Each structure stands twice: as structure tokens, then as C-alpha cells.
Amino acid sequence: MARTSLPSSVSAHLGRTKPEVVAPLVRSEWLVVSADRLIAVGEEGIRIDLPWIAIENASWDGSARRLTVNLVDGQTAELHTKDDDVWLATTAVREHVNSSIVHVEYLDTLAGGEVRALIRKDSRGNLSSQLIARGPVAETEQPEVDALERRARAAVGLPTP
């Protein structure tokens, strides 16, 4: 992979953010991977700015040249790359997302869904918990969900409400 650098008209929008890896996107935008976030930026400014703890996971579709970023709130962001030369960028995204996850606890719901309690570490080293539900969760299962989060928090020494 050739080393690529951002045009100065684009890097001007990054402020103090130091890119680790960049990859060209369509529409004259760039994917920027830094120590604390994923950014999509162009000459017009920053379009996407996500701290690693806001990202649940990401997947690369080479045939579509698309990086799909799944957020913990259930939303997705699709980034279309200009070419296939994205190994360093996609690897950096995966490593940053994975390294922000410190601990995970799982709960299967009665209706076939799943709840995960994640302990995440932000760029400053602070720990926090996140609950991610995929599929149905009955209101009657809330005590189990609360217990799941308490177990995850206790496992890393965070206070348990």
C-alpha cells in the first residue's frame, strides 16, 4: 500500500487530530483513523466524527468498496472508498474498535433477542458500560438486563448501581 497523505485543504479541518492512517473516499472525502476516533472529512469539513466507543463494529465489502460502520445506537454509516487499497485503514479500524472493548457479558432474551453489556475504554482510559440489544427484549426481562450490566461493571471494578 502506498503511503497517502491528506491534502492540506482537508487536514485543516482536523484541528489537533493526528491521523494514523488515511484512505481516499468517493466525493473527494477521506477516511481518517486516529488514536481516538474515526472521521470522514473533505474540503467542506467533517461529515462523520465518531469516537471508538460509539462504534459497535465495522465490516468491509470489497466488491462494493464499502466500509459499513455499525454504531452502538443501532445506526449505520457507510463509507465508500475510492479504491481497494484499504487494508491498513480497515485493519486500524478493527484494532481500535476491538481495543476499546474491555469486557462483554451476554444475555439471550426469551423472545430470541440478545443483550450485550460492554465495558468500553475511551481514549483517556476511562471505563464506561454500554447495553446493546439486538432483537426483542420483553419489559419483564428488565431485571435480568440490569443484572447483566451490574455483572459486567463488577467484573472490571466499576461501581454497580
matplotlib code that plots the C-alpha trace (Angstrom):
import matplotlib.pyplot as plt

x = [0.0, 1.3, 1.6, -1.1, -1.3, -4.2, -4.5, -3.8, -7.3, -8.7, -6.3, -7.1, -10.4, -8.8, -7.5, -5.4, -6.4, -3.3, -4.2, -2.6, -4.0, -6.0, -7.8, -9.4, -13.2, -15.5, -16.8, -13.4, -13.6, -11.1, -11.3, -9.1, -8.3, -6.8, -6.0, -9.4, -11.8, -12.9, -13.5, -14.8, -13.7, -13.5, -12.7, -16.2, -15.4, -16.0, -19.1, -18.6, -16.7, -17.1, -15.1, -14.2, -16.6, -19.6, -18.8, -20.1, -18.3, -17.4, -17.4, -15.7, -17.4, -14.6, -16.9, -18.9, -15.8, -17.8, -16.9, -20.1, -19.7, -22.4, -23.0, -24.0, -27.2, -28.3, -27.5, -25.0, -22.6, -21.5, -18.1, -17.4, -13.7, -12.1, -10.1, -9.4, -6.2, -7.7, -6.0, -4.2, -7.3, -9.7, -7.2, -6.7, -10.5, -10.9, -8.0, -9.3, -12.8, -11.6, -9.2, -11.9, -13.9, -12.6, -15.2, -18.5, -21.4, -24.3, -28.0, -30.3, -33.8, -36.9, -38.1, -34.9, -33.0, -29.7, -28.4, -24.8, -23.2, -20.0, -17.3, -15.6, -12.4, -12.3, -9.2, -8.4, -8.6, -11.9, -14.3, -18.0, -20.7, -23.0, -26.0, -26.7, -29.9, -30.4, -33.8, -36.8, -36.5, -39.6, -40.3, -40.4, -36.8, -35.5, -34.3, -32.1, -30.8, -30.0, -28.2, -26.3, -24.9, -24.1, -22.1, -20.2, -19.4, -18.4, -16.1, -13.9, -14.3, -16.8, -19.4, -22.7, -25.9]
y = [0.0, 3.4, 5.9, 8.5, 12.0, 14.3, 17.4, 20.5, 21.8, 18.6, 18.3, 21.9, 20.6, 18.1, 20.5, 18.6, 15.2, 13.3, 10.8, 7.3, 6.0, 7.7, 6.3, 8.2, 8.0, 8.9, 12.5, 13.9, 12.8, 10.9, 8.3, 9.3, 6.8, 8.4, 7.2, 8.3, 8.4, 7.6, 10.6, 11.2, 14.6, 16.6, 20.1, 21.1, 19.9, 16.9, 14.8, 11.9, 12.1, 9.0, 8.1, 4.4, 3.7, 4.8, 2.1, -1.4, -3.0, -2.4, -4.6, -4.3, -5.3, -5.4, -5.8, -2.7, -0.8, -0.1, 0.1, -0.2, 1.2, -0.1, 2.2, 1.2, 3.2, 1.0, 3.5, 2.8, 4.9, 3.7, 4.9, 4.2, 4.1, 5.3, 2.1, -1.2, -0.2, -0.1, -2.9, -0.6, 1.5, -1.4, -3.1, 0.1, 0.5, -3.1, -2.8, 0.4, -0.9, -4.1, -2.4, -0.2, -3.3, -4.4, -6.9, -8.3, -10.2, -11.7, -12.4, -14.3, -13.0, -15.2, -13.8, -14.8, -11.5, -10.8, -8.2, -7.4, -5.4, -4.0, -2.3, 0.2, 2.2, 5.7, 7.5, 8.8, 5.4, 6.0, 3.0, 3.0, 0.5, 0.1, -2.1, -3.2, -5.0, -6.8, -8.3, -8.3, -7.7, -8.0, -5.4, -8.2, -9.0, -5.7, -7.1, -9.6, -6.8, -4.7, -7.7, -8.2, -4.7, -5.0, -8.2, -6.5, -3.5, -5.6, -7.7, -4.6, -2.9, -0.2, 0.8, -1.1, 0.8]
z = [0.0, -0.9, 1.9, 1.3, 2.9, 3.2, 1.1, 3.2, 2.5, 4.1, 7.0, 8.0, 9.3, 11.7, 14.3, 16.8, 15.5, 14.3, 11.5, 11.9, 8.6, 5.9, 2.8, 0.0, -0.2, -3.0, -3.3, -2.6, 1.1, 3.2, 5.9, 8.8, 11.5, 14.6, 18.1, 19.5, 16.5, 13.0, 10.8, 7.3, 6.1, 2.9, 1.8, 3.0, 6.6, 8.8, 7.8, 10.3, 13.6, 15.8, 19.0, 19.0, 21.9, 19.7, 17.2, 17.8, 14.8, 11.2, 8.1, 4.7, 1.4, -1.2, -4.2, -3.2, -1.9, 1.2, 4.9, 6.9, 10.4, 12.9, 15.8, 19.4, 19.0, 16.0, 13.3, 10.5, 8.5, 5.0, 3.7, 0.0, -0.8, -4.0, -4.5, -2.9, -1.2, 2.2, 4.2, 6.6, 7.2, 7.7, 10.0, 12.0, 12.4, 13.6, 16.1, 17.6, 18.0, 19.5, 21.9, 23.2, 24.4, 27.8, 28.8, 27.5, 29.1, 27.1, 27.8, 25.5, 25.7, 25.9, 22.5, 20.7, 21.0, 22.6, 25.0, 25.5, 28.3, 27.1, 29.2, 26.9, 27.4, 25.9, 24.6, 28.1, 29.6, 31.3, 31.6, 31.0, 30.3, 27.3, 26.8, 23.3, 22.5, 19.2, 18.7, 21.1, 24.8, 26.9, 29.6, 32.1, 31.4, 32.6, 36.0, 34.1, 31.8, 34.9, 36.5, 33.3, 33.4, 37.1, 36.4, 33.6, 35.7, 38.7, 36.6, 35.9, 39.3, 38.2, 40.7, 40.4, 40.9]

ax = plt.figure().add_subplot(projection="3d")
ax.plot(x, y, z, "-o")
ax.set_aspect("equal")
plt.show()
